[in-house]
Amino acid sequence: MVTNDPDQIRDFVESIPSGGCIAKPLNMQTWDSGDGAPFVFTTTILELDDLEGVDLRSDPVILQPEIKKQYEVRITKIGLDFVAVKIDSQATAGGKLDFRLHKNWRDFGHVTVEIPEGILKNLRSVCDTLGLIFCTIDFIVDLDGRWIFLEINHMGNWLWVDLYNPEARLLDRMAQLLASGNAQHRYVPGSSNLSASSFVEMYEGRKHEIAAAEALVHANNHEGLAVVDR
């Protein structure tokens, strides 16, 4: 349910077993938590007592029952290819409810998994209907092994998956898609070799040189000069 009607919110929360209702904001919220790190987005389990004294009309909220899960799946569509990785959120202390709340995403494993054929067929149909050449898709796999759709994002983050699972080849896939200029492109393994980890290694090896170049750009911009990248 998406609503800012207090009566609808209370009725929905009351209809869910105690502690089993999740609330999410429609838009990502960012603020300084006071410890130097921005606190971005949260999901909370609601009970009726949590609603006392809260202004429920000022901002619509997404409400849904909590789904007990084995793990989560992040799918990235690039061209005609769908690449899925397992997010082992239940193996962490901070990411059991929402994996984004866990600080070190490397802990999730990011093992590549196969998408069930029926779900893949439906995803192709949805993406074709929406005209999506690229998107990210989130699923929960529940305790009975069912894949439950959460959301599809036409501008979702994806490079972190490539960083933690180079075998996913997401950066290489994206580069091939852009170079081909063809929305129907399929990845050709071995024809190129880009990875997020290689860029990190390059940066670590050249960070002093990069910092000097950034300082030069800043100085020239400060003087109103245009810097041409050679």
ABEGO torsion letter per residue (X at the ends): XBBABAAAAAAAAAABBBGABBBBBABBBBBBAGAGBBBBEBBBBBBAAAABGBBAAABBBBBBBBBBBABBBBBBBBEABBBBBBBBAAABAAAAABAAABABAAAAGGBBBBBBAAAAAAAAAAAAAAGBABBBBBBBBBAAGBBBBABBBAABBAAAAAAABAAAGAAAAAAAAAAAGBAABBBBBGABBBBAAAAAAAAAAAAAAAAAAAAAAAAAAAAGBBBBBX
